[in-house]
Amino acid sequence: MKKKVLYIVNPISGTQRKKNIPNLVAEYTDHARFDVEVVATQYAGHATEIAKSAAAAGTDIVVAVGGDGTVNEVGRALIHTQTALAIIPCGSGNGLARHLHIPLQPRKAIEVINRCVIHRLDYGTINERPFFCTCGVGFDAFISERFASAGKRGLLTYVENTLKSGLLYKPQVYTIEDADGAETCKAFLIACANASQYGNDAYIAPYASMRDGLLDVVVMEPFNTIESAQVAFQLFTGTLPDNSHVKTFRSSHLRITREGSGVAHYDGDPFVTGSSIDVCLHREGLPVVVNPDKPDGQNLRQPVVKNLMQHIPDFFSEWKRMPETIIEKTSRDLLRSGKNIMDLFKGKN
């Protein structure tokens, strides 16, 4: 009997056009094994509704066509079901797809779906909101909030918001409690990682696994402006755990307490929480179509030049569309950061 596959396309997510997805699905699907249908979302949360109905109807695979937000919307409807999540990454970051080594080219991603290798992977919750890559508080949540209200996507928008907002952000005091005890510290950010990266190959937790029943918790202590280039360099080269300001541990359940309410994020989507934040790992709760050539999503440290250089074409294609005043301001900021990064290459501290 053929398997039923439903493609859910978010037409407004990410930076890639998706009008050709139905044609690619029709052309490259193995129709001897699969019956396929393609639907488009019409409003926020619609993907969750469609995926939930598909799971109830016994659909074998639901494919999220979009970015990490779309993947989260579809995935949350499929946890603890027999319907598997698959991904055609068309977002601005594609964190989960990159962790799982799902090809970024739609045709090749469809070929992975045709191979139909399904594993049950872990997922997390933050105050009962499911996440699949990362959640957290601090600077990454602060930037997620700015990015969500920016009105456009892409690497340049993210960099611009980071540069503009970085000097405004003030670290907070948190108490982190798990089965091993409690500790109070001042932190720039606290990230709880089920997968290895935020997206765009920014490895917040390069050794995280979605099959070990544990979250990789990353606590980044405050650092000065001069050190920011080194932090960025290590984030994109998978060496952040080597930074003296970074502490990591693994846990399946932790509670984070801060002085008052504020923003947190799950898979890059910001939301407001109270002072108490509960983060929990749930074992093997999400069936996922994986790349059979790299089924565990293991992410070893990548070559430095590859990670940094692969983003340049996308970066400058967006750069050319920016207003001149923003280009001038961002150029000055990037030149300062670029000098610091070049100093690191030269061994200057």
HELIX and SHEET records of a PDB file:
HELIX    1   1 ILE A   21  TYR A   28  1                                   8    
HELIX    2   2 HIS A   46  ALA A   56  1                                  11    
HELIX    3   3 ASP A   68  LEU A   78  1                                  11    
HELIX    4   4 GLY A   95  HIS A   99  1                                   5    
HELIX    5   5 PRO A  106  ARG A  115  1                                  10    
HELIX    6   6 PHE A  139  ALA A  148  1                                  10    
HELIX    7   7 LEU A  155  GLY A  166  1                                  12    
HELIX    8   8 THR A  225  GLU A  227  5                                   3    
HELIX    9   9 SER A  228  THR A  237  1                                  10    
HELIX   10  10 LEU A  240  ASP A  242  5                                   3    
HELIX   11  11 VAL A  304  MET A  309  1                                   6    
HELIX   12  12 ILE A  312  TRP A  319  1                                   8    
HELIX   13  13 GLU A  324  PHE A  345  1                                  22    
SHEET    1   A 4 PHE A  34  ALA A  40  0                                        
SHEET    2   A 4 LYS A   3  VAL A   9  1                                        
SHEET    3   A 4 ILE A  61  GLY A  66  1                                        
SHEET    4   A 4 ALA A  84  PRO A  89  1                                        
SHEET    1   B 6 ARG A 129  PHE A 131  0                                        
SHEET    2   B 6 ILE A 118  ILE A 126 -1                                        
SHEET    3   B 6 SER A 276  VAL A 289 -1                                        
SHEET    4   B 6 HIS A 253  ARG A 258 -1                                        
SHEET    5   B 6 GLN A 172  ASP A 178 -1                                        
SHEET    6   B 6 GLY A 181  ALA A 187 -1                                        
SHEET    1   C 6 VAL A 246  SER A 251  0                                        
SHEET    2   C 6 LEU A 215  MET A 220 -1                                        
SHEET    3   C 6 LEU A 189  ALA A 193 -1                                        
SHEET    4   C 6 THR A 134  GLY A 138 -1                                        
SHEET    5   C 6 GLY A 262  TYR A 266 -1                                        
SHEET    6   C 6 ASP A 269  THR A 273 -1                                        
END                                                                             
